[in-house]
Amino acid sequence: MEIEEEVVIVNSSRLKSVVWNDFDRVKKGDTFVAICRHCKRKLSGSSTSGTSHLRNHLIRCRRRSNHDISQLLTRGKKKEGTLAISNYSFDQEQRNGEAVSIVRTKLEQGHTRDGFLHNGIANFDNRRSRLDLARMIILHGYPLSMVEHIGFRIFVRNLQPLFDIATFDGVEADCREIYLMERQKVYEELDKLPGKISLSADTWTANGDTEYLCLTAHYIDDSWQLKKKILNFLTTDPSQTEDMLSEVIMTSLRNWDIDRKLFSVTFDNYSTYDKIVSRIREQLCQHRFLYCDGQLFDTRCAANVVKLMVQDTLETASQIIHKVRESIRFVRSSQATQEKFDEMAQIAGVDPQKCLNLDNSFYWNSTYIMIETALEYKDAFPLLQESDSRYAMCPTVTEWDRISAVAGFLKLFVEVSNVFAGSKYPTANTYFHEICDIHLQLIQWCQNSDDFVNSLALKLKSRFDEYWKKCSLALAIAAILDPQYKMQLVQYYYPQIYGDSAPDCIDIVTDCMKALYNGHAIYSPLAPNGQAEASQVGANNDRLTGFDKFIYETSQRNNTKSDLDKYLEEPLFPRKPDFSILNWWKVHTSRYPILSMMARNILGMPMSKTSLEYVFNTGNKALEPYRSSLRSDTLQALMCAQDWMPDEFEDLKASSSTVSLALCYDAK
């Protein structure tokens, strides 16, 4: 509103509202105008206009000094105050932030129509806002030092002048506080689990030399949801021996009170872990914590063994792959060379559907794509060599045949790796047939007449056999617990793998399956002696455990068929692409009460621990540089809490839509 003529400044001392401490009220004729003393903005000053718009302006006024604005939020009529705060807190262009803020206010203060928004902002909670900031830093992996960045501090100060921004040390303490609160929740969840827990161990690196050990728990909860939680993120010393590392892991298990609930551990396929696993297994078996004396305890990562075989392949074929890489680099060296190559491709009858590209050394699947594309142009490269004397890296006919064999190796590994990392939490039953296909393909490659292919296949099979020896039993049992396959899948693959020895190998799987089932049945609430599974781990010194087993086996001979017998004898469930094995066992728990306990433990085993973003990566998991400089306890707090918190925020998102509907109703 513009004031074009002389105005009269009205004495505002008689006006009751506190807002007039920051406005001059002027009059021109019958028109009243309120002029902000800080930014000189002109607003309506008519008595019929009220003061809500003046309060809102003062809250947002950037030139106003940081005075206590709580009086602006609390004075005036309740209806007017609620409207002002609503306008102040929620911008029309930021509805996502609105939902989160309203959800939290509703949860903490209730759903009163006139009060919850008003009280939530009028009584500004600096402590809660500091914890919100710490949660944001944890959830998104922001550096702690961001609280000291001048741009961030200016932004927050203008957004909420009442907020006392924490220092680096302060936000570090806030993050540790959140970690302890979230840790208690995870501890209680693990303590109440109906089944066992499997552990995976990952190695992280930072700055090229510092190493960390990440321990993650994998389990199926009482709702038959597959979950995983990081338990510890520990700095390790390269000088630590296997005995010391095994004790570090055991200490972690005891601190979480899950040593008695451990079912299996999953490490990478390196011999250095053999002694560590053996030491942990010995300690657990001494207390009778493991089923079948830990026969399924040692599991190695399937994605890791594939990655190691890929490394062997690329290393063995490095010279011929180098020729392919240099050939592509030559073709792409100039526009004229590219055009010349295209002419040669047309002469050779190649349909140029794909573009030649160099691979990325950090991702091995890109090398496969490079080789596969180059093979489509293999007839054009010799023609280019004949027409351009500068091109001297063209592979020979024999080398092209070997490149084709290498591409076949890599294609299988790419396809299998995609399956391993195709879902967020793949269950253990999805691995057996993929691993068997690799096994059969390696057997076939070992029979190749070409010395290069034969020697490479033998090298890969030697590495694969070490993995198969440790994991084949667990893989087979997990597949049997898939109602789409049962024993039939083992009976299909084993004759192809073992030939005449297949019946004996199938018997080994069957015997282990029965022993594992009996182990679960003895300590089931349904067992004749009425002991719950928890008694297995509580009665460490019970010398009559063998008697319990004898009573159970005797009763089994006199009773009807077991869960396992009924399950194996019934027809296969039809195979479906969208089949959910966890939903199937959830529905059939009452039909197979003991076998479902076993399925919960077996299917929760992490046969592979590599996610999609790392499955094709040629390096190790690396920590961000700014995190590697943190104290070890702070680093663990950030890594663990970041892993635990997304579930909480997912629940908040789910609630926001419901709250938005409630707000619409309140507005009416």
N, C-alpha and C positions, 0 to 999 in steps of 0.2 A: 504494500500500500504506500503510495507516494504522498508526501506532504508538500503541497505546492505553495501554500500561503503561510502567513505567520501563524504560529501555534502558541498555545498557552500551556506551560508545564503545570500539571496538577499536583498538588501536595499528596504524596502517596503514603504518608505516615499514618493516616487514618484507615488505610486499607488493611484488612486483617490478614490476608494471605501472605505467607512468607515469600512468595515469588516476587513481590513488589520490592524486596531488598535488592533485586538485580535488574529491575526494569524502571524506566521513567515513563510516566503516563502523561501523554500530551493530548490537548483538545483543540480541535479546529471546527468551530461551529458546533454541530451536534455529534461530531465524530470523535471517538476516543481511539488513540493508538498507543500500544506498548512498545517501547524501544529498548532493546537489550543493551545494558551498559557495557557489555564485553565485546560483542561483535556488531552492535548497532543495527541488528536486524529489526524490522518493523513488523509487528503482529497486531492483531485486533485487541484493543483494550476496552471494548465495550463491556459493561456489567452483565449484559445478556450472553456474552460469549464464554463466561466462566474463566477458569484459570488452568484447566487441564492442558491446553495447548502451550501455555507458558511454562508449565512444569516440564513437559516433554522437551521443549526447546533447551531449557537450562541443562537437562541431563545430557543432551547431545552437543551442547555448545563447546566447540573446540578451544575457544579463547578464554573460557571460564577457568579460573584457577582450580586446583584440586581441593575444594572445600568438601566437607561432609555433606553428601547429598541425601542422606537417609531421611532428613526432615522433609525433603521434597516428595519423598515416596510415601510417607506415612500420614501427612496432614491432608486434610480435605475429606470429602465424602468418600465412603468405601467404594461405591460404584465408580466414581470419578477416578479414584486412585487405581483401581483395577484396570480401567481402560488405558490410563497413562502408562502403566507398567507394561501392559501388553504391547502397546505401540513401541515402547522403548526396547523391549527385549527381543522382539521377533520381527526381523525385516522380511518384507514380502519376497525377497529374492533368495532367502536362506531358510527354506522350510525344513531342510534336513536337520539343521542345528536346532530349530524350533522343536522338532519331535523329540530329540534326545533330552533337551532341557525340560520339556513338559513331562516326559516319562519319569525322569528322576524326581521332579517336584511332586508328581502324583504319588510315586512310590513312598516318598519320605513324609509327605504332609497330608495325604488323603485327597479326596475329590470334592472338596467344598466348592460350591459354585462361585462365591464371591471372595474366598479367602486364599486358595492355594497359590495362585500366581502372585497375589499381592504380598503375602507373607514370605514367599520364596525369594523375592528380590529385595524387599525392604529389609529383611534380616539377612544381609549379605554374609555368607559363610566363607571367610577367607581360607580356612583350613580345608574345607571341602574342595574349593577351587584349586588349591595347591595339589591335592591328591588327583584331581581331574587332569591337571597339567602333567603330573608324573605318569598317569595311566596313558595319556596320549603319547608321551615320549617312549614308553615301553612298547605300546601296541604297534607303533609305526617305525620303531627303530631310530628315532631321532637322536642326535648326539646330546648329551647332558649339557654341553656348553651352550646350547641354543638359548638358555635362559639368560646368558650374559651378552647376547648379541644385541646391539643397540637398536636395530630395526625391530626385533621382536619385542623389546621392552617398550618402545614407543607405541607399537601397535596395541599391546595389552593395556598400557596406561590410558590411551585414548578410548579403548573399548570399555574398560572398567577401572575408573580412577581409584576405587577402594581396594583393588587387589594388590597385595604386597608380594611382588614377584620374588621367588626364592633365588638364592645364590646357587652356584654349582654344588657346593657342599650340602645345601638345604635340599635341593631336588634329588641329590644322590641318596640322602637319608629317607626322603619320601618314597623313592623307588624301592629301597630295601624294606620299608614298612609295608608297602603293597605286596612285595614278594612274600613276606612272612604271613600276611593275611591269606593270600592265595595258596600258599603252601599248606596251610592248615586245611583248606577245603580239599585239596588233592589228597592229603593224608587221610582224611575221613572217607573220601571216596574209595581209595584203595583198600582201606581197612574193612569196608562193608561189601567188597566184591564177592559174588557168589562162587567165582572160579579162581583159577591160577593166573599168574602174571608172567609174561615172557619179557626178556630184557634184550635190547640191542645196544651195541657200542659203536660209536662213530668217532673218527679222528678228524679234528679240524686243525688248520694251520693259520699262522699270522706272521707277517713280516719275514716269511721264508724259513724261519727256524723254530719259532715258538709253536708248541703243539698243545692241543686241548683234547680231553676225553669227554664225549657227550653220551650220557646214559639215558636211555628212553624206555619207559614201560609200555608194553602193548597188552591189551586185554579186551575182553568182550564183557560189557556191563550187564546188569540185570534186565535191561531192555533189549538185549541182543544187538547192541551197537558196538562196532569195532572202534576202539579208541586208542590213542597213544598220548603219553605225557612225558616231557623231559623231566628227569629226576635231578640230575646233576650236570653241571658244566664245569669241568675241573682242569686246571692247568697241570700239565704233566712235565716231568723232567726226563729228558732222553737217557739219563744215567740210571733211571729206575729199572730194577730187574723185574722179571715176570712175577716173582713172588710178591714184590712190593705192589705191583699193579693189581694183582689178584686180591690183595688185602685192601687196597683202596676201593675196589668194587664191592667187596664183602662189607666193608664199613658203611658204604652208601646204602646197601641193602638193609643192614641192621638199623641205620638211622631212620629209614622209612618203614621199618618193621615189616618188611616183605620177604626176608630171606626164607621164611617158612612157606611162602606162597609162590616161590619161583618155580617155573615149569621148564623154561629153556632160555638159552642165551644165543644171540646171533652176532657173529663177528665177520670181518672180511676174511678172504681166503688166503691168509698168510700163515706160515708155520710158526711165526713168532707168537701167535695167539694160542697155540696148542697147549702149552704148559699153563697158561693163565686159566683156560677153561678147565683143564684137568684139576688144578688146585681148587677152584671153586666147586666143582662137582664132588670132589672128595669130602670137602667140609660139609656140604649139604647132605650127602649120602650118609655120613656119620650120624646125623640127626634124623635120618629117614624122612627127609623132606621131599625126595624125588620119587616119582613113579618109575617102576621097572629099573630101579637102580641107575636112573639117569641115562637110559639107553637112547632117548631122544633129546637129551639135554643140549648137545653140541650141534648147533645149526650154523651154516655159513650162508652169506648173502648171495642169492642167485644172480642178481644184477652185477655184483662185483666179479663173480667168476666169468661172466660174459665179457665184462670190460677188460679183464686180464687176458682173455683169449683174443680180444680185439687188439690189444697192445702187442701180443705175440705175432699176430697176423701182420700188422702194420710194420713192425720191426723186421720181420723176415722178408717182407715184400718191399722194403723201403727203396731199393734201387730202381725197381721197375715203376713204382709209384712216383718216384722222383722224375723219371722220364715223362710220364703222363703230365705231371704238374708243369714241367718246363715246356712241354709241347703246347699246352694251353696258354702258358704265359707268352710264348712266341706268337701264337695266333692273335692274341689280344694286344700285342705290342704296338700296333698301328692300325689305322683304318684301312690302309692299302692291303696289309697282310690279311686282315679279317675278310676283306672282299675277295682276295685271291683264294682263301680257304673255302669260302662259300661256293666259289666256282668249282673247286675240286670236289666239294661235297655233291654238287649237282651232277658232275661227271660220274662220280662213284654211285650215283643213284640213291644218295642219302636224303631223306626227307628232314630238313632242319627244323624240327619241332621244338627242340630244346637248345638252350644257349650254354656254351661252354663257360664254366666259372671255376675259379680256384677255390680250394677248400679252406676252411678255418681250422687252424692247428689246435684250437681249444675244444673243438667238437668233432669227434671221430665220425659221426654220421654224415658230416659234410664231405669227408673224404670218400665215403661210399657214393654219395650223389655225384661227386666230381668224376669218379671212375666209371660209374654207370653211364653218365652222359658221354664221356669220351669214347666208350665202347660203341656207341651208336655211330660215331664218326671214324671208326678205326680204318675204314677203307679210304678215307679222304686224306689221312695223314701221310701215307706213302706217296701219294700224288703230289702233295705239297712239297715233300722232300725232293722229288724229282725236278720240280719247277723252281725251287728256291734253294740255292746252295748254302744259304745261311742257316737253314734249319737242319740241325745235326743230331737231334735228340729223339728221333722217331723210334718207337719200340719195334722190335722184330716181330715176325709172325708168331714165333714161340712165346715171346714176351706178352703179346696180345692174348694168347691162350691162357697164360698164367694170370694175367690181369683179370680175365673173365672168371677164372676160378676164385681169385681173391674177392671179386665182386659177389660171387655166390656165397662165400663165407660171410662177408659183411652184411649181405641182404638178410640172411637168416638171423644174424645177431641183432640187426635193427628191428626186425619184426618181433622177435622175442622180447627185446627190451621195451618196445612199445606196449606189449601186453603186461609186462611187469609193472610199469609205471603208468598204465592207462587209467587207473582209478586212484582215488585219494588214499584209500586203505584197502588194498586187495587182500582177500582172505587166502589162507594157505592152500586151499583146494585148487586154485587156479594155476599152480606151477607144474604139477606133475607131468602133464602131457606135453607142455612146452619143453621141459628139460629132457623128456624122453625123445622128442623129435631132434633135439641137438645131438643126443647120444647116437641115434640111428644115422644121422647125417655124418657124424664123425667116423663111424664104422665104415660107411660107404666111401668117404674121402680117403681113408687109410688104404683102400684097395686101388687107388688111382695109379696108373702106370707111370705118370710123370714124376720124376724124382723130387722136383720142387714141391708139387702138391702133396705128394706122399709124405715127405719129411715134415712139412708144415702141419698136416693132419695128425701125424703121430705126436708132434709136440703139443698140439691143442688137446688131443685125447689124454695125454699124460696128465695135464693140468686138470682136465675135466674129471678124470677118474678119482683124483683126490677129493674133489667135491662130492662126487656120487657116492663114494664110500661113506662119507659122514652123513649125508642128507637123504639118500634114496629111501630109507625106511620111513622117515617123517613125511616125505613127499607122498609116498604111496598111501600111508594111512590117512592123510588129509584128503586125498582123492577118493578113497573108499567112503569117507564120511560125506561125500557129495552124492545125494540120492539120484543124480543123473548118471552116475558112473559105477559106484560101489566097487565090488571085486572085479567086475568085468573089464574095467579099464586096465587094471594090473594084468589080468589074464590076456589082454590084447597085446600089450607092449612087451611083456617079459619074454615070451618066446622069440620075438624079433631081436631082442637085446642079448639074451642068454642062450638061445638055441636049446640044446638038449638039457641044459642045467636049469631051465625055467621052472619046472615043478618044484625043485628044492628051494629055489629063491622065493617062489610064491608061498611055500610053506613057512618060510622065515617071516614073511610079512603077516601071514595069518596068525602065527603063534604070538608075534608081538602085539597084534591087534587084540587078541584074546587076553593076553597078560595085562595090557593096559586097561582093558575093560574091567577085568577082575579087580585091578587095583582101585579103580573108581568105585566099583560096586561094594567092596569091603567097607569103605568109609562113607558110604552113602547113607542118608537117613532111612532108606528103604531096605538096607541090609538086615539080615536076621538078627544080628547082635545090636541093632539100633544105634550104632555109633554114627555121629555126623562126621563129615569129611574133616572138620576142624580138629577132631580128636587125633587124626594122623599126625598133625604137627604139634599137638599139645602134649602127647604122651611119649616124650622122647626116650624115656627109660622103661617103657612097657615091654617086658620080655615075652609077652603073650601075643604079640602081633601075628606070629605064625599060627597061633591057635585060632585067631579071628579068621584068618584065611582058610584054615581047615574047616571051620564051622560053615563058612560061606560056600565053599566048594562042595561039601557034603550035602548041604541043603539044595544046591543047584541040581545035583544028580537026581533028587527026588521031586523036583518041582517042574513047572512048565518051562517052555523055551525062554531064554533070556532076551532082553532088548536087542542085543547084537544079533542073535539068531533070527529073530523076527524081521529086523531091518534088512539083513542080507538076503533073506528068502523072498521078500516082497519085490514086485516088479519095479523096474527103473522108472523114475520120474521123467516125463518127456523133456528133452533138451530144449531150452528157450534162451534167446540172446539176452533177455532182461531178467533172467532167473536170479533171485536173491536167496542165497543159501542160508543167510542168517534169519531171514523171515521164515524160511521153511522150518528151521529148527525151533524157532520161537513158537510156531503153530503146533509143532509135533512134540514139544517138550513133555506134555502129559502122556503121550503115547510111548515115548522112549525116555523115561525119567533119568535112568542111569547113563545111557548112551549120550543123552543131550549134555550131561555134565562133561563127558569126555570130549564131545564135539566142541563145546565152548572153549576148552583148553587147547585143543589141537588147532582149531581154525583161527585162534588168536595169535598163533606163532608167526613172527615176522620172517617169512622165507626170503624176503627181500626188504631192505631198509633204505633203498635209494629212491628218491622222488623224481618226478619227470624232469625237473630243472637240472638235475645232476646226473641223470642216467647216461647221457651222451657226452658229458664233460670229461675231458682227459685229465684234469687235475683233481686235487682234493678240495673238500669244502674249506673255504677261506673266510676268515673273520674280517669284518671291516676294520680298517686301520684305527679309526677313532675309538673303537671298542677294545682293541688289543692293549691300549695304554691304561685302561681302567684297573682298579684294584680287583683281585680275583673274586672276592665276595660280591662286589658290585656287578661284575661281569656275569657271574652265575645268577644273581637276582634278575638282571635284565633278560638274559637268555631264557630262563625258566618262566618268568612271569609273562614274557611275550608269547610263549607257547601256550600258556594256560588261559590267557585272557580272552582270546577271540570267541570262545563259547559264550562268555558273559555278554559280549557286545552283540552277538547274533541274537540272543534272547531279547536284548534291548531293541534291536531293529524290528523284531517280530511284534514287540509290544507297541511300537510307535504308531502303527496303522490303527490299532484299536483306540489309542489315546487321541489320535486325530479326529476320529469319529465322535469321541466324547466331547472334544473341544467345539466341534460344529454344533453339537446339541446344546452345549453351554451357551454358545453365542446366540442361539435362538431364544 
